[in-house]
Amino acid sequence: MLVLSRQRDETIMIGDDVEITVVDIRGDKVRLGISAPRSIQVHRKEVYDAIKRENENAANLKPTDVTDVMEADTKPGKPNDSDVPRDSVVDKSSTKGKKP
């Protein structure tokens, strides 16, 4: 692990695209500003671990684990995409800004 010392308003570069700036220091808390391309996901470690854990759990689902969800989706009285005629779908973006 590389350990660097920085003061407020100083920046660390990771590669050419990621900037980490020390925004504020209060007691034992440091606020960081991170500038990165949208293609790079930036998460706090505890959030990243939770996402990873949920993804692993989802990858380990068995078909029987989702049967109840699939059955609830096809019960009578609950419309799904196939119940809605395509010509009844309105594209609201095409009428934006126009008066009827």
C-alpha positions as CSV (number, residue, x, y, z in Angstrom):
1,M,0.0,0.0,0.0
2,L,1.2,3.4,-0.9
3,V,0.8,6.0,1.9
4,L,0.8,9.7,1.0
5,S,0.4,12.8,3.1
6,R,-1.8,15.6,1.7
7,Q,-3.1,18.8,3.1
8,R,-6.5,20.5,2.4
9,D,-7.0,21.3,-1.3
10,E,-4.1,19.0,-2.4
11,T,-4.8,16.3,-5.0
12,I,-3.6,12.8,-5.7
13,M,-3.8,11.5,-9.3
14,I,-4.6,7.9,-10.1
15,G,-3.7,7.3,-13.8
16,D,-4.7,10.1,-16.1
17,D,-8.4,10.2,-15.3
18,V,-8.9,9.9,-11.5
19,E,-8.3,12.8,-9.2
20,I,-8.7,12.6,-5.4
21,T,-8.7,15.9,-3.6
22,V,-8.6,16.5,0.2
23,V,-11.7,18.8,0.6
24,D,-11.8,19.1,4.4
25,I,-10.2,17.8,7.5
26,R,-12.1,17.9,10.8
27,G,-10.6,16.1,13.7
28,D,-10.1,12.5,12.7
29,K,-12.4,12.8,9.6
30,V,-11.1,13.6,6.1
31,R,-13.5,14.6,3.3
32,L,-12.4,13.6,-0.1
33,G,-13.5,14.8,-3.5
34,I,-13.2,12.2,-6.3
35,S,-13.3,13.1,-10.0
36,A,-13.5,10.1,-12.3
37,P,-15.0,9.2,-15.6
38,R,-18.5,7.8,-15.4
39,S,-17.2,4.4,-16.6
40,I,-15.3,4.1,-13.3
41,Q,-17.5,3.1,-10.4
42,V,-16.6,4.9,-7.1
43,H,-18.1,3.6,-3.8
44,R,-17.3,3.6,-0.2
45,K,-15.8,0.3,0.8
46,E,-18.8,-0.8,2.9
47,V,-21.1,0.0,0.0
48,Y,-18.9,-1.9,-2.5
49,D,-18.9,-4.9,-0.2
50,A,-22.7,-4.9,0.1
51,I,-23.1,-4.6,-3.7
52,K,-20.6,-7.5,-4.2
53,R,-22.4,-9.6,-1.6
54,E,-25.8,-9.0,-3.2
55,N,-24.5,-9.8,-6.6
56,E,-23.0,-13.1,-5.3
57,N,-26.3,-14.0,-3.7
58,A,-28.2,-13.2,-6.9
59,A,-25.8,-15.3,-8.9
60,N,-26.4,-18.3,-6.6
61,L,-30.2,-18.2,-6.9
62,K,-31.9,-21.5,-7.9
63,P,-34.9,-21.5,-10.3
64,T,-37.1,-22.5,-7.3
65,D,-36.1,-19.3,-5.5
66,V,-37.8,-17.1,-8.0
67,T,-40.8,-19.3,-8.8
68,D,-43.1,-17.3,-6.4
69,V,-42.1,-14.0,-8.1
70,M,-42.7,-15.4,-11.6
71,E,-46.1,-16.8,-10.6
72,A,-47.1,-13.4,-9.0
73,D,-46.3,-11.6,-12.2
74,T,-48.6,-13.8,-14.3
75,K,-51.6,-13.9,-11.9
76,P,-55.0,-12.8,-13.4
77,G,-55.8,-9.2,-12.8
78,K,-52.2,-8.0,-12.9
79,P,-51.3,-6.6,-16.3
80,N,-48.0,-7.4,-17.8
81,D,-46.4,-6.1,-21.0
82,S,-48.2,-8.6,-23.2
83,D,-51.6,-7.4,-21.9
84,V,-51.0,-3.8,-23.1
85,P,-51.6,-3.2,-26.8
86,R,-48.6,-1.6,-28.4
87,D,-50.7,1.1,-30.1
88,S,-52.0,2.3,-26.7
89,V,-48.5,3.3,-25.5
90,V,-48.0,7.0,-25.8
91,D,-44.6,8.5,-26.4
92,K,-44.8,11.7,-24.2
93,S,-41.5,13.0,-25.5
94,S,-43.0,13.6,-28.9
95,T,-45.7,15.9,-27.4
96,K,-43.4,17.8,-25.1
97,G,-43.7,21.6,-25.5
98,K,-46.7,21.2,-28.0
99,K,-50.2,22.4,-27.1
100,P,-53.0,20.0,-28.1
